Amino acid sequence: MIQARQNGHLPVRIGYYLFITAVILAALFSLKQVAGALLVSLILSFLLSPVVSFAENRGIPRVVVVLSIYLIVVALLLLAVIFLGPILSDEAMRLAGDLPEYERQLETILRDLRVSLTERIPGLDLPDLYLYVKERLISSGGFDLGSILSRLSGLFSIIMILVIIPIITFFFIVDGHLIQKALLRLVPNRYFEMCVLLVNRTGLAVQNYIRGQLIDSLYVGVMTTIGMGVIGLPYFMVIGIFAGLGNFIPYLGPVIGFIPAFFVTLLTPGWFTGANILLIAGIFIVVQLTESAFIYPIAVGKSVNLHPLIVILGITIGGRLAGIIGMLVVIPLISIVKVVIETASSYLRSYRII
């Protein structure tokens, strides 16, 4: 009798969960303008939650811990501005002064390339590559009123997102456990234990991945900056920042970091020699080898135990669907799906449902 009653209520339960899912999807769709801010805030809350939980277990209120972390971050940013700001400012001023020379170098390279190609391939009719590139840059960066207003609007949106990220992160950390409990109340008692374990495992996997990637990328950025600075390559700090940020994308990180170094070498008078290219490539290779052999296994370890083919295919699909953002988030998403499938399969087998 009880079984028949439960089967009779099955359509009601399915409709209920479909309604809840539709409401959540509608809310996410309406928030697509701030989806980036929500994602960054969620990542920051994952990173900071272990620290907050550790302090809370020792009797310190969550709000006090979060505010203390914010004050420490602000102090570190001020120190970075004080010590690194002048170096970055000097490099920016130097870049502004060198831009005309870089433009002349680029013009010479592109026009020499056109002459070389037309000589080697008879009948090949190439346009002036320099003028073509210049026209494309001008057309994409016009200075009409509409484009200026669009850029100002975009800048205002970026400022607003930077302002709301700390606010959203604060509430995620302070009230995140309450949100989690509210969502778990919607789960039937039969699957409650499985869902709790699922939430804990996915949270731990994401935390370990993000923390490991930050340590890994920081190492690559710092060592690349030091290496470029030792050999005296211009804009070595900018190149190091590119290398560190590019390292967030597996397998493509070294290429992303090497591209700006190559172009600086190409356009800086006296630097474009075979010996310099080999020296710069050697620095990148040494940094990547030490990172792969020592830093990555310790920092990331087995938090993302995925086959390289899955990683490559995931990055390709993520890049096609969402560009750079897709390439950055696809590996954590695949890891979450993997944890969900493994945990759910184990419990559903134990319940003899599958």
N, C-alpha and C positions, 0 to 999 in steps of 0.2 A: 504493500500500500504506500509506504513512504517513498519507495523507488518510483512508483507511478506518479506520485505527486511531484517529485523532483523533475521527472521527465516532462510533466505538464508545465512546469515553470521554466523550462529551458528556453523557449522563445522569448519570455520576458527578460531572463538574464542576458541573453544575447543582445536583445534590443537595448538594454540598459548600458552594457559595455560599449556597444556601437555609438550610443548617444554621447557617453563620456569621451570616447575617442574623437568624435566629430567636434565636440566643444574644444578639446585641447588643440586639434589641428586648426580650427578656425581662429583660436587665440594666437597660435604661432604664426599663421598667415597674416593676421592683422598687425603682428609685431615684426614683420619682415624688415622694416626700415631700421630697427634696432637689433636685428638678429646678431650682427657682428658684436655689438656691445654685450648682449646676453651671453654669447659664446665666450668672449674674453673674460667676463665676470665669472662665469662658471669655471673656467680653467683656473683663474686666480683663487677662487674659493676652494677648489680641489687641492691646490698647492698649500694653502694656508691652514686648511682645516686640521691637519695633524698637529701643527704647532698650537692652535687654539685648543684642541682637545687635551693635549698634554698639559697646558697651563690650567685649563678648567678642572682637570682631575686633581690639581693641587690647590684648589679653592679659589682661584682667580676668576672673576666673572668674565663671560665671553666678550661682553662689550668693552671692558677694560683692556683685554688682550688685543682685540681688533684695533682699538684706538692707539694702543702702544705700537702695534705693527705699522700703522699708518704714519705715526710720528717718526719712526725709524726710517721708513721708506722716504719720507720727505727730507729728512736729514741727509740720507745717502745721495738723493738727487741733488741737493744743494752742494754737497761736497764734489759730486761729479761735475756740476756746472763750474764750480770754482777752479778745480784742477784741470779738467779736460776741456772746458769751454774755450779758454784761450787758444789751445792747440787746434781745435776744430774751427775756430774763428779765423786763425791764421791760414789754415788750409783752404777755407772758403774764399778768403780774400785773394789768396794765391791763384786759386782756380779761376776766379773772375778776371784776374789780370792775364792769365795764360790762355783764356778762351779764344782771343783773336789768333794767336799762334797755332792753337789746336785746329782752328777752322782752316787756316792756310795749309797745315799739314794734311788734314783730311781731304782738302781739295786736290792737293798734289797726288795723294795716294789713289783717290778714285779716278782721276783723269789719267794717271799713268796706267792704272788697271784697264781702263777702257782702251787705251792705245795698244796695250799688250794683247788684249783679247782680239781686237780687230785685226792685228797683224798675224796672230796665230790662226785665226779662223776666218778665211776669206769669205766675203759676202755677208758677214755678220754686221748688222746695223744696230748699234747700241746708242741710246740717247746719252747725253752728258750726265753721268751718274751723280756728279756733285750737284748740278742744278736740279736734278730729279729729287734727290734727298732733301735739298734745301726747300724746294717748293712743297714737298710733302710736310716738312716740319712747320712751315709757315701756314699751310692750309689747315693743319691740325691744331695750330695754336694761334688762330686769328685773334685780333684785338678789337672786334666789333663789340657793341654794347651788350648784345645778348651773351656772348662768350664771357665777357667780364662779369656780368651778373651771375652767370652760371658758376663761374669759379668762386665768386664770393659766397654764393649759396652753398657750394660744396665745402668751402673752408668753414663756414658757420656750422654746417652739419658735423664736420670732424671735431670742432671745438665742443659742440654739445655732447657728442659721444664720449669724448675724453672726460667730460665733467660727470656724466652719469655712470660711467664704468665704476669708479670708486663707490658710488652710492649703492648701485645694484650689488656689487661685491660684498659690501657691508651687510646688507640684508640677507644675502645668500649664506654668509658665514654665521650670522647671529641666529637666523631663523631657519636655516637649511634643514636642521634635524626635525623641526616642526612640520615643514613642507613634506619631508620624507614620511613622517608618521601619518600625515593626512592622506597621502597617496596610498600607503600600505593598508589603511583602513578599508579601502575600496576592494581589496583582494579577498576572495573567499578563504575561510579558515583552512580549507584543505591544502591550499597552495601558499599559505602565509609564510611557512618556514622556507620554502623554496625561494619566494620573492625576496625575503630578507637576506638570504645568502647571496642571491643574485645581485642585489643592490650593493652589498658589501664587496663582493668580488669585482664587480665592474668599477666601483669607485676606487678600489685599491689598484687595479690594473691601470686606470687612467692616471691616478696620482703618480705611480711609479714611472709611467712612460713620460709624462710631462716633466717631472723632476729630473729624470735621466737625460732627456733631450736638452733641457736648459743647461745642465752641467756640461754635457757634451759640446753644445754649441758655444758656450762660454769659453771652453778650452780652445776650440778651433779658432774663434775670433781673436782671443788674446795671443795665441802662438803665431797666427798669421800676421797680426799687427807687429809683433816683435820681430818676426823674420823680415817683413818688408821694411821695417824701420832700420834694421841693422844694415841692410844693403843700400839704404838711402833712397828707395823708390818714393817718388812724390805721392802724396795723399795716402800714406800707408795706413792711417787710422780708418779712413773711409773704406779702403779695400778690406781691412780686417773686419769691419762691421758687416760688409756684404758677405764675407766668408762665413761669419758666425750665423747670420740670419739664413743664408743659403743652406747651412748644415741641417736645418730643420726638415729639409726635404731629402729623404734617404736616396743615395746613389747619385742624385743630381747636385748635391751640395758642393763638391769640389769644382764642378764645371761652373756653377753660378759664382763661386768665389774667384775663379781664375779669369773670368771674362773681363771684369773691370781692371784687373792687374795687367792683362794683355793689352787692353786699349790704352791704358796710361803709358805702357812701354812703347806702344806703337806710335803714339802722338807726341811723346816727349822727345825733343831733339837730343840725339846722342845716346838714347837708351835702346833703340830698336836694333839690337845685335843678337846673333845667335847665342853668344855666351850669356847675355842677360836673360834671354827667354829660357834657356836651360836652367839658369840659376833660380829664377822665379818658379819654374815648374818643379825643380828639386825641392824647394821650400814647401810647396803645396803637397808634394808626395810624402815628404817626411812628416808633416803635420798629420796628414790623413792616415799614414801607417801607424804612428804612435797612438792616434785616436782610436783606430780600429783594434789595435792590439791590447791597449791598456785601459783607456778611458771608457769606451763604449761597453765592454763587458762588465765593468764595475758599476758604471752609472745607470745603464739601461738594463743590462743583464738579460734575464728571461721574462721581463715584463711584457715584451712583445715577441712571443715565440712563433713567428710566421715564416713560412718558406719564402726565399727571395723572389720566386716567380710570382707569388701572391702579392708581394710588396710592389714589384714592378708593374703588374697589371692594375693594382689598386691605384698607384700614382698616375698611371696613364688615364684611367677612367675618371679619377677625381679631377685631373687637369682638364679633361674634355668637358666635364659637367660644370665645374665651378672655378676654373682657372687656378691661380696660385692658392687661393683659400681652400679649394678642393684638394690640392696636393698636400696641403699642410694637415688637414683634418681627417683625411681618408684612412690613415694608418690607425689612429685611435678608434675610429668608427669600426674598422674591420676587427680590431682587438675586442671591442665591446660585443660585437655580433658573435665572435668566436666564444667568448666567455658565456654569453647568454645561451648559445646552442649547447655547449658542453654541460652547463649546470642544469638547464631545463631538460635535456635528454636524460641525464642521470636520475633526476627526480621522477620524471614521467615513467621511466622504466621501473623504478622502485614502486610506483603506484600502479604499475601494470596497465598504464593507459596506452603506451606504445610498445 
